[in-house]
């Protein structure tokens, strides 16, 4: 597991799995509430895939994830490629 380097969101754990599958994505989680895969090269409406949820993602977290993933696409892709040569 590799922590994202290019950005962070308070209260949200963000990481790449080193042995994960294509297409490029990272994982985001609020412990005990939800986990999503964020496909950062996709359009916003297709970017999030819910892995599990107990309470569901807040609108604030959703907006922050989409905004940051969109703003940092190139850095995220570089990090993905470093981990998945």
C-alpha positions in Angstrom: 0.0 0.0 0.0 1.3 3.4 -1.0 -0.1 6.7 0.4 -0.9 9.4 -2.1 1.7 12.1 -2.2 0.1 14.8 -4.3 -2.8 15.7 -2.1 -4.6 14.9 1.1 -8.1 15.4 2.5 -8.6 15.8 6.3 -10.1 12.6 7.8 -9.8 10.6 4.6 -7.2 7.8 4.0 -6.0 7.9 0.4 -3.8 5.1 -1.1 -2.8 3.0 -4.1 -2.5 -0.8 -3.9 0.8 -1.8 -5.4 -0.7 -5.0 -7.0 -3.9 -3.3 -8.2 -5.5 -3.6 -11.6 -6.0 -1.2 -14.5 -7.4 1.4 -15.2 -5.5 3.7 -12.9 -7.2 4.5 -9.7 -6.7 5.1 -6.0 -8.7 4.2 -2.9 -10.3 6.6 -0.4 -11.7 5.6 2.9 -13.3 7.1 6.0 -12.9 4.3 8.6 -16.2 2.6 9.6 -18.2 4.7 7.1 -17.2 4.1 3.4 -14.5 3.2 0.9 -14.4 4.1 -2.8 -12.1 3.6 -5.8 -11.4 6.8 -7.6 -10.8 6.4 -11.3 -9.1 9.7 -11.8 -8.8 9.7 -15.6 -12.6 9.3 -16.0 -15.2 12.0 -16.3 -16.6 13.0 -12.8 -19.9 11.1 -13.3 -17.9 7.9 -13.7 -15.0 8.5 -11.3 -16.3 6.9 -8.1 -16.9 3.2 -7.5 -18.3 2.4 -4.0 -16.4 -0.6 -2.5 -18.5 -0.6 0.7 -20.5 1.9 2.8 -22.1 1.8 6.2 -23.2 5.5 6.5 -22.4 6.7 3.0 -20.2 9.4 1.8 -21.0 13.0 2.7 -21.5 15.6 -0.1 -18.5 17.4 1.3 -16.2 14.4 0.9 -17.6 13.6 -2.5 -17.0 17.1 -3.8 -13.5 17.3 -2.3 -12.5 13.9 -3.8 -13.8 14.8 -7.2 -12.2 18.3 -7.2 -8.8 17.1 -6.0 -8.7 14.0 -8.3 -9.5 16.2 -11.3 -7.1 18.9 -10.3 -4.2 16.4 -9.8 -4.8 13.9 -12.6 -1.3 14.2 -14.0 0.4 13.8 -10.6 -1.8 10.9 -9.8 -0.9 9.2 -13.1 2.8 9.7 -12.3 2.4 8.2 -8.9 0.4 5.2 -10.4 3.1 4.6 -13.0 5.8 4.7 -10.3 4.0 2.0 -8.3 2.8 0.0 -11.4 5.8 0.0 -13.8 
